[in-house]
Amino acid sequence: MLAPEVQQAVWFLGALVRIRANGDATAGSLAVLEHQGDRGYSSPMHRHLADEETFFVIDGEVRIVVGGQMHLAEAGAVAFLPRQLPHAFVVTSPQARFLTLHTPAGFDRFTLAAGTPTTTTATMPPEEVPPDPTALAAMANSYGIEILGPPPTL
């Protein structure tokens, strides 16, 4: 059991990300992250070398680009992305909330390393300076994530 008060939260690429279950709590088998972002929140085109990623959209709309194709994922949609498959996303609605499940865990450690710690009750992002793409790519690479290009446009 992981009560909300022991779950970590960070500002990551302009969105609030709550780490609902980390690798330490699941013996490395799974990480569950909840993302809450405004329109335009996105990831660069990337691929995970060692883990699968599953999206579950709770609220809003997220455009997921995978394998060169665009898919609009609305509330209730699930997208399974096998390891090694290039993908990216962008929030297209005014706001969205979605889960990402990573099997095995590992992406949670990258998010903590690249993000800015906050409380799980925070509602306003800090003044963020966008991460330097070269530095972000180097950090991602050390966690088994290969950044392949810019994020999708709205």
C-alpha positions as CSV (number, residue, x, y, z in Angstrom):
1,M,0.0,0.0,0.0
2,L,1.2,3.5,-0.9
3,A,-0.8,6.2,0.8
4,P,-1.0,9.5,-1.0
5,E,1.2,11.2,1.6
6,V,4.2,9.0,0.8
7,Q,3.8,9.3,-3.0
8,Q,6.3,11.7,-4.7
9,A,5.3,14.5,-7.1
10,V,7.4,16.6,-9.5
11,W,7.0,19.3,-12.1
12,F,8.1,17.6,-15.3
13,L,8.2,19.2,-18.7
14,G,5.6,21.7,-17.6
15,A,3.1,19.3,-16.0
16,L,2.5,17.9,-12.5
17,V,3.5,14.3,-12.4
18,R,2.6,12.2,-9.3
19,I,4.4,8.9,-8.9
20,R,1.6,6.7,-7.7
21,A,3.7,3.5,-7.5
22,N,7.5,3.5,-7.9
23,G,9.9,0.7,-8.7
24,D,11.0,0.4,-5.0
25,A,7.4,-0.4,-4.0
26,T,6.9,-3.0,-6.8
27,A,10.2,-4.8,-6.7
28,G,11.1,-3.1,-10.0
29,S,8.3,-4.6,-12.0
30,L,6.0,-1.6,-12.5
31,A,5.8,2.2,-12.1
32,V,2.6,4.1,-12.3
33,L,2.7,7.9,-12.9
34,E,-0.3,10.3,-13.1
35,H,0.2,13.3,-15.4
36,Q,-1.8,16.4,-15.1
37,G,-1.0,19.0,-17.8
38,D,-2.4,21.8,-19.8
39,R,-2.8,22.1,-23.6
40,G,0.6,21.7,-25.2
41,Y,2.1,19.5,-22.5
42,S,4.2,17.0,-24.5
43,S,7.1,14.7,-24.7
44,P,9.8,14.7,-27.3
45,M,9.7,11.8,-29.8
46,H,11.5,9.0,-28.0
47,R,11.7,5.3,-27.3
48,H,12.2,3.3,-24.2
49,L,14.9,0.7,-24.6
50,A,13.9,-1.6,-21.8
51,D,10.3,-0.9,-20.8
52,E,6.8,-0.9,-22.3
53,E,4.6,2.1,-21.7
54,T,0.8,2.1,-21.4
55,F,-1.3,5.3,-21.4
56,F,-4.7,5.5,-19.8
57,V,-6.5,8.8,-20.4
58,I,-8.7,9.8,-17.4
59,D,-9.8,13.3,-18.5
60,G,-9.2,15.3,-21.6
61,E,-7.6,14.4,-24.9
62,V,-4.1,13.4,-25.7
63,R,-2.7,13.0,-29.2
64,I,-0.3,10.0,-29.3
65,V,2.1,9.6,-32.1
66,V,3.4,6.1,-32.4
67,G,5.0,4.2,-35.2
68,G,4.6,7.3,-37.5
69,Q,0.8,7.4,-37.0
70,M,-1.2,9.9,-34.9
71,H,-4.0,8.7,-32.6
72,L,-6.4,10.9,-30.6
73,A,-6.9,9.3,-27.2
74,E,-9.9,10.6,-25.3
75,A,-11.1,9.8,-21.7
76,G,-11.2,6.0,-21.3
77,A,-8.7,5.3,-24.1
78,V,-5.8,3.0,-23.5
79,A,-2.6,2.9,-25.7
80,F,0.0,0.2,-25.3
81,L,3.5,1.1,-26.6
82,P,6.0,-1.8,-26.8
83,R,9.6,-1.1,-25.9
84,Q,11.8,0.2,-28.7
85,L,8.8,1.8,-30.6
86,P,9.3,5.5,-31.2
87,H,6.4,7.6,-29.7
88,A,5.5,11.0,-28.3
89,F,2.4,12.7,-27.1
90,V,0.8,16.2,-26.8
91,V,-2.2,17.3,-24.8
92,T,-4.8,18.8,-27.2
93,S,-7.6,19.6,-24.8
94,P,-7.5,22.6,-22.4
95,Q,-6.3,20.2,-19.7
96,A,-5.7,16.4,-19.5
97,R,-5.1,13.9,-16.8
98,F,-3.7,10.5,-17.7
99,L,-1.7,7.6,-16.2
100,T,1.4,6.0,-17.7
101,L,2.3,2.5,-16.6
102,H,5.9,1.4,-17.2
103,T,6.9,-2.3,-17.1
104,P,9.4,-2.8,-15.8
105,A,9.9,0.3,-13.6
106,G,12.6,2.8,-14.3
107,F,10.9,5.8,-15.9
108,D,9.9,6.9,-12.4
109,R,13.6,7.4,-11.5
110,F,14.2,9.4,-14.7
111,T,11.1,11.6,-13.9
112,L,12.4,12.3,-10.4
113,A,15.9,13.1,-11.7
114,A,14.7,15.4,-14.4
115,G,11.8,17.0,-12.6
116,T,11.4,19.7,-9.9
117,P,10.1,18.2,-6.6
118,T,6.8,19.6,-5.3
119,T,4.0,18.6,-3.0
120,T,1.2,16.4,-4.2
121,T,-1.3,19.2,-3.4
122,A,0.4,21.8,-5.6
123,T,-1.8,23.3,-8.3
124,M,0.4,26.0,-9.8
125,P,3.7,25.2,-11.6
126,P,6.8,27.0,-10.6
127,E,8.5,29.4,-13.0
128,E,10.2,26.7,-15.1
129,V,13.0,27.1,-17.6
130,P,12.6,24.6,-20.4
131,P,15.2,21.9,-20.1
132,D,18.1,22.1,-22.4
133,P,17.4,19.5,-25.1
134,T,21.0,18.2,-25.2
135,A,21.1,17.8,-21.4
136,L,17.7,16.2,-21.3
137,A,18.7,13.7,-24.0
138,A,21.9,12.8,-22.1
139,M,20.0,12.3,-18.9
140,A,17.3,10.3,-20.6
141,N,19.9,8.1,-22.3
142,S,21.4,7.2,-18.9
143,Y,17.9,5.8,-18.0
144,G,17.5,3.8,-21.1
145,I,15.4,6.3,-23.0
146,E,16.5,7.5,-26.5
147,I,15.3,10.9,-27.5
148,L,14.7,10.9,-31.3
149,G,13.3,14.3,-32.1
150,P,11.1,17.2,-31.1
151,P,7.6,16.8,-29.6
152,P,4.5,16.8,-31.9
153,T,2.9,20.1,-32.6
154,L,-0.6,21.0,-31.7
